[in-house]
Structure formats: C-alpha cells, structure tokens
Amino acid sequence: MEAEARICYYLGANAPTGFYSLYSQLIDPEGARDVRILKGGPGCGKSTLMRQVGAAMEAAGLTVEYIRCSGDPDSLDAVVVPALGAAVVDGTAPHVVEPRYPGLVEHYVDLGACYDPAGLRQVAGELKGCMKGYKACYNRAYRCLTAAAQLLEDGRATLLTPALEAKMAKRVRGILSRECKKVGGQEGKAVQRFLGAVTWQGVRCEWETVEAQCGRVYELADSYGLAHSMLTALAAGAMAAGYDVVACPDPIFPDRMAHLLIPALSLAFVTSGPWQSWPNRPYRRLRLDAMADQELLRRDRGRLRFAGKVAAALLEEAVASLAQAKAMHDELEACYNPYVDFAKGKAVGEEIIRDFLALG
C-alpha cells in the first residue's frame, strides 16, 4: 500500500479538558488475538518498532491502521492489523492501555531494556533539565483550548435552533433512504477514532484516510459547529441498516462528532470549518450555515466574527505551546538516543512480526 493510501487516525486528543483518550477502543477485545503493549521512556525506539511492524504487515498484503501521536503526528502511538486481530501500542502515559486478557491476548514489551543505564548516568543532569517545563507547556495549551472552546460554543448555542434541527433531520432522512439500504437483521457497530488533532504542526486532519476508504464524500460546510446532531442521526441510521461506522469526534469538543465514515458503503460525511476544509471536490455538499436562521446570522454577525477571530488566535497560542513542548521532547530524545541499543529493539520487532504473521 502506498504512503498516500494509508489509514491514519488518532486515539488521543489535546482537548480543553487535557489529554482525551480513546485508547480503550484500540481494538475489539473479543476479536483481539495478540496485542503488544510497549513500555519504555523517551527515545527508546517505540515509534520505530511500530513502523517496522507496520511495514512488514503491509509487505505481507495486510491492511494496517496507523495511530498517530497527537503530540507529534510524525510519531506513532499504535499500529493495528484488523485482519489478524493484532496490534502494537505505546502503553506509556498519558495513553495508558490496560490489558483485558493479560498473558492471553495482551503482552507487555519492555523497551526500557534497550537503555544503557551506565551511559545515562553520565548525562543525568542534562536529562533532568530537559524534563523541566514540559508539562507546563501542555497545561498552557489546554487553557488556551478551553478559552477557544467557550467562545465557539457561544456561536453554536446562538444558531442551533429547533427549526435548524428539524431541517437537518429532514435532510438526514432523505440521505439515509438514498444511501443506506438495509442489508440484514444485525445492527452495525460503531468505533470511535479522531480523524484530526490539535498538534504542534497546527490543526491537522487526515483527509487521506477518508480517501483510502470512501469514494463518495458528503462535505458539510459548517462554520459554527452545527453538524453533530446530523452526523449522530446518520450514524444511527447506518447502524440500524446493518453497517459498521467510524465515528470521529471533534478534538476541541470530544463529546461531539465531526466526521463519519461508513467504509462498507465507500461513503463519508466530513465537516469543513474554519480550521479544516475538505481539499477535494465532494460527491455532494451540504451548506449547514445556509440552513441556519439567516436573521440570527445577520443580527449576531459582529459577535460571531469576533468570537471566531479570538478563538483562532487562542488556537495559535495553543499550537505554539505544543511546539515548545515538542522542542523540549526532541532535546530529551537527543540525550537518550546515544545510549539506546536500537539493534535490540529491532530484534524485538522482528519477533513480533513473526508472531503476527503466524496468526494468519
């Protein structure tokens, strides 16, 4: 599979309440057969090992789901091989993963054994210095996200009227009757994945993941966070018709849906807003802004514009704080890297690859 066709999600988000975790949904525990939980500190090769396993699974012709790190999207927090019921996941804080069937399905892997303790003692002062201030950067980012979310919520509360809810419900009924023909008696299931994240690189959205799984994309043009109830109804209708769905929360409002994928139908519903916009020509476009009460929009245009500008500035500040935390983490990894036995980590990866392929 080419890089541009890879399926990439996030299971953690930098949210107003702090780190928001969906790691309990990494893999269906009843269908899981082999899950390796990696333990080890900075720079010990966790992400490198996961890339190694993912590449080997792709070379074997298997579909791999990559879970990016919301702190650093260039790093991985997990790889999942759905066809094998297998996964490798970084189980260190803040994304702690608790085993459900320890020793049977889940197995701990200690990559801390790759460190050279004697060598690290020589740079103890540098290591401790790099760790100072790291948490403070994240706390500042969370405060900025909290303020931005409060401003954005004000606009949503203004425009989300019963009349708009009724319009969206009517549109949902039409879409479901056209797109989701019932396929059987068993209801579909939902899994949650973040499609995007607030990262040190800015607000990112993995649009390539949508392209890899869905040929038809409905774009919901939504400047004010109005899409959640529409997406919830679409998800419920699709599951009632027998289709599994991927429900993608909004990282700034993790209790609300921002996107919906129905891979079995090659169908997706994505929200385009001020910070994330579908880059391609959609199958269909629904303008939720135009469905809102236009008199309310005219009356409160100044307040809504002000809230949008300030929220955008607060998001920029949050991103700047995350970038500062990333720089500190890079320094920490640079201190550790000379004292890591990467050959030992690679050998662990090769063992995992052999065990996973034996599942097939």
C-alpha positions, 0 to 999 in steps of 0.5 A: 500500500502506498504512503498516500493510501494509508489509514491514519487516525488518532486515539488521543486528543489535546482537548480543553479538558487535557489529554482525551483518550480513546485508547480503550477502543484500540481494538475489539477485545473479543476479536483481539488475538495478540496485542503488544503493549510497549513500555519504555521512556523517551527515545527508546525506539517505540515509534520505530518498532511500530513502523517496522511492524507496520511495514512488514504487515503491509509487505505481507498484503495486510491492511494496517491502521496507523495511530498517530501521536497527537503530540507529534503526528510524525510519531506513532502511538499504535499500529493495528492489523484488523485482519489478524486481530493484532496490534502494537501500542505505546502503553506509556502515559498519558495513553495508558492501555490496560490489558483485558486478557493479560498473558492471553491476548495482551503482552507487555514489551519492555523497551526500557531494556534497550537503555544503557543505564551506565551511559545515562548516568553520565548525562543525568543532569542534562536529562533532568533539565530537559524534563523541566517545563514540559508539562507546563507547556501542555497545561498552557495549551489546554487553557488556551483550548478551553478559552477557544472552546467557550467562545465557539460554543457561544456561536453554536448555542446562538444558531442551533435552533429547533427549526435548524434541527428539524431541517437537518433531520429532514435532510438526514432522512432523505440521505439515509433512504438514498444511501443506506439500504438495509442489508440484514437483521444485525445492527452495525457497530460503531468505533470511535477514532479522531480523524484530526488533532490539535498538534504542534504542526497546527490543526491537522486532519487526515483527509487521506484516510477518508480517501483510502476508504470512501469514494463518495464524500458528503462535505458539510460546510459548517462554520459554527459547529452545527453538524453533530446532531446530523452526523449522530442521526446518520450514524444511527441510521447506518447502524440500524441498516446493518453497517459498521461506522467510524465515528470521529469526534471533534478534538476541541469538543470530544463529546461531539462528532465531526466526521463519519465514515461508513467504509462498507458503503465507500461513503463519508460525511466530513465537516469543513470549518474554519480550521479544516476544509475538505481539499477535494471536490465532494460527491455532494455538499451540504451548506449547514450555515445556509440552513441556519436562521439567516436573521440570527446570522445577520443580527449576531454577525459582529459577535460571531466574527469576533468570537471566531477571530479570538478563538483562532488566535487562542488556537495559535497560542495553543499550537505554539505551546505544543511546539515548545513542548515538542522542542523540549521532547526532541532535546530529551530524545537527543540525550537518550538516543546515544545510549539506546541499543536500537539493534535490540529493539529491532530484534524485538520487532522482528519477533513480533512480526513473526508472531503476527504473521503466524496468526494468519 
